[in-house]
Amino acid sequence: MPTLVSVPALAEDDGVLAGVPDEYRHYFNGRPPVPFTKRHWEFRGEPRSVPLCRAFLDTCAASRDGDFRYVFSLLGTELATNALRHSRSGEEGQTFVLKVTRGANGLTLVCRDNGRPTSARPDGGRVLVPEPMVGDRLTAESGRGLALVDSFATTWGDNGHPSIRKVWFHLAYDMTGSSWPAA
């Protein structure tokens, strides 16, 4: 079983919570949430939003065991990072949305970004798809995000629209369909 590294708590003085109204701070406190069916947040399209995303995801899964919480936060952070790196959401003044839906058997996360970047990419805006993690890919510093989602989520997919992309995953509470316990 992999060793889990705890998700660091957000410090009030680091400015990450600066844009969060007081009545929504409980979305990011890491404690079991007020019961919810759906919860969403619109994040600024900048790398400094990633710790806030992580805190949001960790709080949504706070009533679950450590493995579930870790995997849910890991996969959600991967989708948020992809939105920043591979879509218009990472451009000046843009945003992306994370929406968590709690069901009877697990949590589903949808990451909505602003689609294909306006600056042309050399690869023509190639669709991001998971590739088997073999050889050097297992230790690569980047490019493993969707492969992790493919491996650790119960199910996942996307809406296939390049203009406003929605990538989602479902993680069953008992981790059925996930390779996490075998990792």
C-alpha positions as CSV (number, residue, x, y, z in Angstrom):
1,M,0.0,0.0,0.0
2,P,1.4,3.4,-0.9
3,T,2.3,5.8,1.9
4,L,-0.1,8.7,2.1
5,V,1.1,12.3,2.5
6,S,-1.4,14.4,4.3
7,V,-3.0,17.4,2.5
8,P,-1.6,20.5,4.2
9,A,-4.2,22.8,5.7
10,L,-4.6,26.3,4.2
11,A,-3.0,29.0,6.2
12,E,-5.2,32.1,6.6
13,D,-2.2,34.4,6.1
14,D,-1.1,33.0,2.7
15,G,-3.8,34.9,0.8
16,V,-5.3,31.8,-0.9
17,L,-8.6,32.2,0.9
18,A,-8.6,36.0,0.2
19,G,-11.4,35.8,-2.4
20,V,-13.6,33.3,-0.4
21,P,-16.5,35.0,1.4
22,D,-16.7,34.0,5.1
23,E,-20.0,32.1,4.6
24,Y,-18.2,29.7,2.2
25,R,-14.9,29.1,4.1
26,H,-16.3,25.8,5.4
27,Y,-15.9,24.5,1.8
28,F,-12.1,24.5,2.4
29,N,-11.6,23.7,6.1
30,G,-10.8,19.9,5.8
31,R,-13.5,18.9,8.2
32,P,-16.4,16.6,7.4
33,P,-18.8,18.8,5.4
34,V,-22.3,19.9,6.1
35,P,-24.4,17.3,4.3
36,F,-24.6,18.1,0.6
37,T,-25.7,16.5,-2.6
38,K,-23.9,18.9,-4.9
39,R,-21.1,21.4,-4.2
40,H,-19.2,23.5,-6.7
41,W,-16.7,26.3,-6.8
42,E,-15.3,28.6,-9.5
43,F,-11.5,28.9,-9.2
44,R,-9.2,31.5,-10.8
45,G,-7.3,30.2,-13.7
46,E,-3.9,30.5,-12.0
47,P,-1.5,28.1,-10.4
48,R,-1.9,29.6,-7.0
49,S,-5.5,28.2,-7.0
50,V,-4.3,24.6,-6.8
51,P,-3.9,24.6,-3.0
52,L,-7.5,26.0,-2.7
53,C,-8.7,23.2,-5.1
54,R,-7.0,20.6,-3.0
55,A,-8.6,21.9,0.2
56,F,-12.0,22.0,-1.5
57,L,-11.7,18.4,-2.7
58,D,-10.3,17.2,0.6
59,T,-13.2,18.8,2.5
60,C,-15.8,17.3,0.1
61,A,-14.3,13.8,0.9
62,A,-13.6,14.5,4.6
63,S,-16.1,12.1,6.0
64,R,-14.4,9.1,4.1
65,D,-11.4,7.1,5.0
66,G,-7.8,8.3,4.4
67,D,-7.2,6.3,1.2
68,F,-10.5,7.5,-0.4
69,R,-9.8,11.1,0.6
70,Y,-6.3,11.0,-0.7
71,V,-7.2,9.5,-4.1
72,F,-10.2,11.8,-4.6
73,S,-8.1,14.9,-3.9
74,L,-5.2,13.6,-6.0
75,L,-7.4,12.9,-9.1
76,G,-9.4,16.2,-8.7
77,T,-6.1,18.1,-8.4
78,E,-4.9,16.4,-11.6
79,L,-8.1,17.6,-13.5
80,A,-7.7,21.1,-12.1
81,T,-4.0,21.2,-13.2
82,N,-5.0,20.0,-16.7
83,A,-7.5,22.8,-16.9
84,L,-4.8,25.3,-16.1
85,R,-2.2,23.8,-18.4
86,H,-4.2,22.7,-21.4
87,S,-7.1,25.1,-21.8
88,R,-8.1,28.7,-21.9
89,S,-8.8,28.5,-18.2
90,G,-5.1,29.0,-17.6
91,E,-5.0,32.2,-19.5
92,E,-5.1,35.7,-17.9
93,G,-8.5,36.4,-16.2
94,Q,-10.0,33.0,-16.9
95,T,-11.5,30.4,-14.5
96,F,-12.5,26.8,-14.2
97,V,-15.2,25.1,-12.1
98,L,-15.1,22.0,-9.9
99,K,-18.4,20.4,-9.1
100,V,-18.7,17.5,-6.7
101,T,-21.9,15.3,-6.6
102,R,-22.3,12.9,-3.7
103,G,-24.2,9.8,-4.5
104,A,-25.2,6.7,-2.5
105,N,-22.1,4.8,-3.7
106,G,-19.4,7.5,-4.3
107,L,-18.4,11.0,-5.3
108,T,-18.4,12.3,-8.8
109,L,-16.2,15.3,-9.8
110,V,-16.7,17.3,-12.9
111,C,-14.0,19.8,-14.0
112,R,-15.3,22.4,-16.5
113,D,-12.7,24.4,-18.2
114,N,-12.9,27.0,-21.0
115,G,-11.8,24.8,-23.8
116,R,-8.9,24.9,-26.3
117,P,-6.4,27.6,-25.7
118,T,-6.6,30.7,-27.9
119,S,-2.8,30.5,-28.7
120,A,-2.2,27.8,-31.3
121,R,-0.3,24.8,-30.0
122,P,2.3,23.0,-32.2
123,D,0.5,19.8,-31.8
124,G,-2.8,21.3,-33.1
125,G,-4.6,21.1,-29.8
126,R,-4.3,17.4,-29.6
127,V,-6.9,15.7,-27.4
128,L,-5.6,14.5,-24.1
129,V,-5.9,10.8,-23.7
130,P,-4.4,8.4,-21.2
131,E,-1.5,6.3,-22.3
132,P,-0.2,3.2,-20.5
133,M,2.2,4.1,-17.8
134,V,5.2,2.0,-18.8
135,G,9.0,2.4,-18.6
136,D,10.1,6.0,-18.2
137,R,6.4,7.2,-18.1
138,L,6.1,5.8,-14.6
139,T,8.7,8.2,-13.2
140,A,8.1,11.2,-15.5
141,E,7.7,14.6,-13.9
142,S,4.6,15.4,-16.0
143,G,2.2,13.9,-18.5
144,R,0.8,11.3,-16.1
145,G,-2.4,13.0,-15.0
146,L,-5.1,11.3,-17.1
147,A,-3.3,8.0,-16.8
148,L,-3.6,8.3,-13.0
149,V,-7.3,9.2,-13.4
150,D,-7.8,6.2,-15.7
151,S,-6.1,3.9,-13.2
152,F,-7.4,5.1,-9.9
153,A,-11.0,6.3,-10.7
154,T,-13.9,3.9,-10.8
155,T,-15.0,5.4,-14.1
156,W,-14.2,8.6,-16.0
157,G,-14.8,10.4,-19.2
158,D,-15.3,13.8,-20.9
159,N,-17.9,15.5,-22.9
160,G,-15.8,15.7,-26.1
161,H,-16.4,19.4,-26.7
162,P,-13.3,21.5,-27.5
163,S,-15.0,24.8,-26.6
164,I,-16.1,24.1,-23.1
165,R,-14.7,20.9,-21.9
166,K,-16.0,18.8,-19.0
167,V,-13.8,16.0,-17.7
168,W,-15.3,13.9,-14.9
169,F,-14.5,10.9,-12.8
170,H,-16.5,8.8,-10.3
171,L,-14.8,7.2,-7.3
172,A,-16.8,4.6,-5.5
173,Y,-16.6,4.7,-1.7
174,D,-15.3,1.2,-1.6
175,M,-12.8,2.0,-4.4
176,T,-14.4,-0.6,-6.7
177,G,-12.8,-0.4,-10.1
178,S,-9.8,1.5,-8.8
179,S,-6.3,0.1,-9.0
180,W,-5.3,2.1,-5.9
181,P,-5.3,-0.8,-3.4
182,A,-3.1,-2.7,-5.8
183,A,-0.7,0.2,-6.4
